[in-house]
Amino acid sequence: MKRSEKVQKIVNEIFSYYGRKRISKEDSVNYLKNKGFSDEEISRIEFEAISTYIMIAGVIPVSREDNPLDVQPKIVFELLDETRYQILKEIEKQLERK
């Protein structure tokens, strides 16, 4: 799948707004909802951004301040730079050849 310039721009705006290369899914959703995007549009943006390696998704453990033993998973997105993008595209090509 080819990278969409529109999705790339939206994702860059989100990460620029927070000033980090890793943000929570919750922060991303809040930003997009405040910009007027629907839940369906947000899902499409996330899917396209992940499937075209604009960003990757992961899970980190987060504990509650009042109970550090209560650990919950938190979905995070990480913006990919061009080098990591090229590495993932090369891995994808090699897997397709097998």
C-alpha positions in Angstrom: 0.0 0.0 0.0 1.3 3.4 -1.0 1.6 6.1 1.7 -1.1 8.8 1.6 0.2 12.3 1.8 -3.0 13.3 3.6 -2.6 10.7 6.3 1.1 11.5 6.6 0.3 15.1 7.2 -2.4 14.3 9.8 -0.1 12.0 11.7 2.8 14.5 11.6 0.4 17.2 13.0 -0.6 14.9 15.9 3.0 14.1 16.8 4.1 17.7 16.4 1.3 18.9 18.7 2.5 16.6 21.5 6.2 17.2 20.7 7.1 13.5 21.0 7.9 10.5 18.8 5.7 8.2 20.9 2.1 9.1 22.1 -0.7 7.1 23.5 -3.6 6.1 21.3 -5.8 8.0 23.7 -3.9 11.3 23.0 -4.1 10.6 19.3 -7.9 10.0 19.4 -8.5 13.1 21.6 -6.5 15.3 19.2 -8.4 14.0 16.1 -11.8 14.3 17.8 -11.0 17.9 18.8 -10.3 18.4 15.1 -13.7 17.1 14.2 -12.9 13.6 12.9 -15.5 10.8 13.5 -14.6 7.5 15.2 -14.8 5.8 11.7 -12.4 8.4 10.2 -10.0 8.0 13.1 -10.0 4.2 12.7 -9.2 4.6 9.0 -6.4 7.0 9.7 -4.9 4.7 12.3 -5.2 1.7 10.0 -3.6 3.4 7.0 -0.8 5.0 9.0 0.1 1.6 10.5 -0.2 -0.4 7.4 1.9 2.0 5.4 4.6 2.3 8.1 4.0 6.0 8.9 3.7 4.9 12.5 3.8 1.6 14.5 1.6 0.5 17.3 2.6 -1.2 20.5 1.6 -1.8 24.0 3.3 -0.7 27.2 2.5 -1.6 30.8 1.2 1.2 32.9 0.6 1.0 36.7 -1.8 3.1 38.7 -0.2 5.7 41.0 -2.4 4.6 43.9 -1.7 0.9 43.3 1.6 0.2 41.5 0.8 -3.5 41.4 -2.3 -2.9 39.2 -0.7 -2.9 35.8 -2.8 -2.3 32.7 -1.8 -2.3 29.0 -1.7 1.0 27.2 -1.7 1.3 23.4 0.9 3.6 22.0 1.9 4.9 18.6 5.4 5.7 17.5 6.3 7.9 14.5 8.7 6.2 12.1 11.6 8.1 10.6 12.7 7.4 7.0 15.4 4.9 8.0 13.1 2.7 10.0 10.5 3.0 7.2 13.0 1.7 4.6 14.1 -1.1 6.9 10.5 -2.3 7.3 9.8 -2.0 3.6 12.9 -4.2 2.9 11.8 -6.8 5.4 8.3 -6.8 3.8 9.9 -7.4 0.3 12.0 -10.2 1.6 9.0 -11.9 3.2 7.0 -11.6 0.0 9.7 -13.4 -1.9 9.5 -16.5 0.4 
